[in-house]
Amino acid sequence: MVGYAFKTLSVAFLLSFSFSAFSQIKIGDNPTLIDDNSILELEHTNKGVLIPRVLIPDLTTEDPLTAPVPEGTLVFNIDAATENGFYYWDGSSWQRLLTDVSSNQRDNYVLVKSVADLPAPSGGIITLTAGVVYEINGTITLTDQIDINDAYIEGRDATNDILMYTPATGSLFTGDQGGTIKILTLSAPSVGAKVFDLDDAAGTENIIVRDCNIGASDNIGNIKGYKIAYLSVINYAANKNGITYEDIDALLLENMAWFSTNENVFESFVGDFELIQKIGGFSTTLLANSATAVDVSGISTILSGSMKSVDYAGDGIRITGSFSKEWEVASSGITTETDDVAGGNIYLSTPTTTSISGSDDPTKISGTTATANLFRFTSAVDNQMVYAGTKTRTFQIFAAISMTSPANNKIYQFHIAKNGSIVPGTAQSRKIASGSDVGALSISGVVELSTGDYVEVWVENISDGTNITIESMNLTVR
């Protein structure tokens, strides 16, 4: 009996030693064939593994298990109230394992790895489905045009997610609808092709293009008629012809990067606009590429224009055309044109007599005046500067005057006048002797002007009605 007990103990000891030595267990078919990398291996042709089934009433507590529960503990939840499925404990709550991929994807989503993933073309045009997100994955080479049709077409890596349009006619994007294009490289390299040929004749759509590269294209093309066109953070390189924007209510351009490898006119504005706002970015133009950064000569009307913090460089042409008074331009490499720098000068160089009707009766100084360096001021009438800017602002007014009098010891007083009324606080007086005595003085004042307001220089005799001859006068506004 003792020998039997010893023999049984010995077998048990050897078995335990075998398991601890190899630390591998195989259950099921072929128990002697176990993968070197497995601790536990299960093999069977018609049986599975049954994970413990438990009721989890609250996904934020360990219950029904006993705390502390090790991270990674796997169970199958049979409580319908917290949703059946496989769950693991992440240290603070139960997390459901993904068991149905399709139920966790976005609705209205298409992953595009080839042209076959896009809608079938009709008449050479692929019309996207409105509201659907088409995610471009890799390089998609197209022989048909895309009508974006209020869809979203985007990538995740603009360097590697590419739309390449290869025909020599037509455009990569066409149609009269809006949509969103982002995080892509766009190219239409064949001579005669364009990247964009978009025309919203109804003027009701919005088009958004952002975070894209547009390069090696024969023609970037045209965007026309949209209610809002918003283009942001776009790199342009090695394009032979630029883009034309036409008849857009609100055109918003933010951080456009035009490299020196582009040719001809980069950006052209044509027709009628309510708002053009171009902010940030740079344009480098080279004479060797016949390059022009911006052409505003085609604008018919604009209510408000802004071009700020854009860096213009290179030996090519930077601006073609003139900015109207509706523009606020403050960018390096081109002339600043804003209401804040409005001003100019008019001057009288030929002595002229101003008639005085009586004492203490101010009158406008007579004579023919010439203009110099007027910016957002006009002077269609002699001795008058009219503010043509759009923003009400305060100006400093300066006038230097020399004069003579036909009578002895007459006292004259000079004023700045706004809209035909003397500006208080600008009066300066001068007593003048007759003969060769030439008096001189200067007057100044601070005046608020709105569009159409004007300033002049006036004089009065506070002695009597003796006339005065103005030998010279210079009026400056700044």
Protein Blocks (a to p, Z undefined) as FASTA:
>chain_A
ZZmmmmmmmmmmmmmmmmmmnopacehehklbccfkbfbdcddfkbccdddddddfbfkb
mblbdcdddehiacddfbfknopaddddehjaccdddfblklmpcehiacdfbfklpccd
eehiacddehiacddehjdddfbdcdfklpacddfblklmccddfbfgdjfbgcjbecdd
ehiacddfbghiafbdcddfkopaccddehiacehifbgbjaehiabdcdehiadehiab
dcddehifbdcdehiacdfkbgcjfbdcehjdfbdcdeehiddddfklopafbdcklpmb
dfbdcdehiacedjbdfbgcjddfkbccddehiacddfklggcddddfbdcddddfbghi
acddedddddehiahiacfbghiacdfbfbdcddddddddddddfbehiacdddddeehi
acehiaccddddehjbccdddddddddddehiacddddddfkbmcdcddfbdcdddZZ
